[in-house]
Amino acid sequence: MSDLIEAGLLRFSEDIVDITDSADKQLKIEHTLEEIKVFWEGAFFEFSTWGKARDYPCILNGMCVATITERLDED
């Protein structure tokens, strides 16, 4: 502790606070980007059948689309 005081770091206290605040903001951004990346790596559209005459998926599942649309608005 005495080494820090002798180094005269108190002269730069405002700069140090600015640097640490910026580092905290950067860390928060990195965590948020990682959360976004994890979500989008697992996101996919689901298809459902439509009508009685079709036995194959041909229409987007509304709930899946709503979830992805909501996430797009958030991100």
N, C-alpha and C positions, 0 to 999 in steps of 0.2 A: 504494500500500500504506500509506503514511504517513497518507493521508487516512482510511483505514478505522480505523487505530489511534487517530487523533486524534478520530474520531467517537465513540469509546467503545463500539464494538460488542462488545467483550469482556464487557461487563456483561450482554449479552443472548445470550451464546453458547449457553446451554441452550435458550432459545426459538428461536434460529436453527436449531439441530440438530433440534428437534422439528418445525419448519416444513418443513425440507428432507426429513426422513424421511417426513412426511405427503405431501409432493409426490411423492416416489418411489413410495409406495404407490398414490397416485392414478394415476400414469402407468402402473403395472403393471396396475391395474384397467382402464384405458382400452384398453390393448393386448389384454388378455384379452377384453374385450367386442367389440373389432373382430374378433378371431379367431372368436369365436362367431357374430357377424353374418355373416361371410364363409361359414362352414360352412352355416348355415341358409338363406342365400339360394340356395345351390346344391343343397340337399337335396331329394330327391323320392322317392316310392314307385314301385316298378316292379311291374307286374302280369304274370303269366304265364298261359298256358292251363292248364286243369285237366281231366284225363281225355281220353279219345279222342273223345268225342262233341261236345266244344266246340272250336270253332276261333277263339274270341275270348278275350282276357285277362279272367279273372274271379277270380284269386286273387293275393294279394300274394306277391311274390318274397321268400322267407325271408331271404336274405343281406342284402337291402336293409333289411328290417325289423330285423334283428339289428344292423346298423351304426347305424341311427338310434336304436334303443333303448339301445345302448351309449353313444352320444353324449349322450342325454338323462340317463343316469345320471351322466356326467362333468360336464355343465354344471349 
